[in-house]
């Protein structure tokens, strides 16, 4: 372990750079959180809106999802 003391920003940056490698997490959720962090938009309301959007997308009937991808 390094004796170097990291700043809070360094710790958070490291967390978000490594979170994509965590097993058994919802990839779309993690990608959205990383995206929001990268855009400096990681706020309660933006997180809630993004999660609501992902939930709506997941609940769409399969046929609607297929039509949206074409």
C-alpha positions in Angstrom: 0.0 0.0 0.0 1.3 3.4 -0.9 2.0 6.1 1.7 0.6 8.7 -0.7 -2.5 10.4 0.5 -5.1 10.8 -2.2 -7.4 13.8 -2.5 -11.2 13.1 -2.4 -11.4 13.8 -6.1 -8.6 11.3 -6.8 -10.5 8.6 -4.8 -13.8 9.4 -6.6 -12.0 9.4 -10.0 -10.4 6.0 -9.2 -13.8 4.6 -8.1 -15.5 5.6 -11.3 -12.7 4.3 -13.5 -12.8 0.9 -11.7 -16.6 0.5 -11.2 -17.1 -0.8 -14.8 -14.9 -3.8 -13.7 -17.1 -4.8 -10.8 -18.8 -8.1 -11.3 -22.6 -8.7 -11.0 -23.7 -5.1 -11.4 -26.2 -3.8 -13.9 -24.0 -2.6 -16.8 -26.4 0.1 -18.1 -26.8 1.6 -14.6 -23.1 1.8 -14.1 -22.5 3.2 -17.5 -25.1 5.9 -16.9 -23.6 6.8 -13.5 -20.1 7.0 -15.1 -21.5 9.2 -17.9 -23.2 11.6 -15.4 -20.0 11.8 -13.4 -17.9 12.5 -16.5 -20.3 15.3 -17.4 -20.2 16.7 -13.9 -23.9 16.1 -13.6 -23.9 13.6 -10.8 -26.7 15.1 -8.7 -29.6 13.5 -6.9 -32.1 14.6 -9.4 -30.0 13.6 -12.5 -29.4 10.2 -10.9 -33.1 9.7 -10.2 -34.1 10.8 -13.7 -31.5 8.5 -15.3 -32.6 5.5 -13.2 -36.3 6.2 -14.0 -35.4 6.3 -17.7 -33.5 3.0 -17.5 -36.5 1.5 -15.6 -39.0 2.6 -18.2 -36.8 1.2 -21.0 -36.5 -2.1 -19.2 -40.3 -2.3 -18.7 -41.1 -1.6 -22.3 -42.5 -4.6 -24.2 -39.9 -6.4 -26.2 -41.5 -5.4 -29.5 -41.2 -1.7 -28.7 -37.6 -2.1 -27.8 -36.8 -3.9 -31.0 -38.5 -1.1 -33.0 -36.4 1.5 -31.3 -33.2 -0.1 -32.3 -33.8 -0.2 -36.0 
